[in-house]
Amino acid sequence: MRCKKEEFVKDAVFHIYNHSVDEIDLFNERDDYLYFLQKLKNHYSSNELAIYSYCLMPNHFHFCIKQKSDRPIYNVFNRFIISYTLHFNSKLRRKGKVFANKLQHKKINDDKYLIDICPYIHRNPVKAGLVDLPEDWEFSNYREWIESRNSELFDNEILINHFDDSSNYKKYVEKFDENEIEEYLYKT
């Protein structure tokens, strides 16, 4: 369920996601994923957003983000999503919508949802059968969580406050049951 504009306040945390129209691939090659992430970096400011987790999938994406300023998260996302859409349509010589809906966002109001959304996001490629392990998927920040890569698109606040260190998070992800989070994902 999309949030109301008044819910976008400083220090609020959101699950942001969207799917492609007609399940087309948003990312047809590695460079498309990298282009999307670069566009995000171009519009990203650590003063405005804390990116806790993200995963880009062939036909959708997920982010868990904290809004650190009064500027609503959707303003940042809408700008770079439009930029990516223009690039995508130009590259494939097509017109029209790329995303099935407006940007989707759910406000995260409790610790259980906050703790479980990150492994849910990081396990998406495993659940889809794209890789065997979350660390095998290049287009998420799971590698930052387990300290095998550095990136500016990672804020370790949840890792430190809820898991203490990367080895505890990795164990949590390995035993994570997606059924634990379904009540948050599908409630309206």
Secondary structure, 3 states (H helix, E strand, C coil): CCCCHHHCCCCCEEEEEEEEHHHCCCCCCHHHHHHHHHHHHHHCCCCCEEEEEEEEECCEEEEEEEECCCCCHHHHHHHHHHHHHHHHHHHCCCCCCCECCCCEEEECCCHHHHHHHHHHHHHHHHHCCCCCCHHHCCCECHHHHCCCCCCCCCCCHHHHHHHCCHHHHHHHHHHCCHHHCHHHHHCC
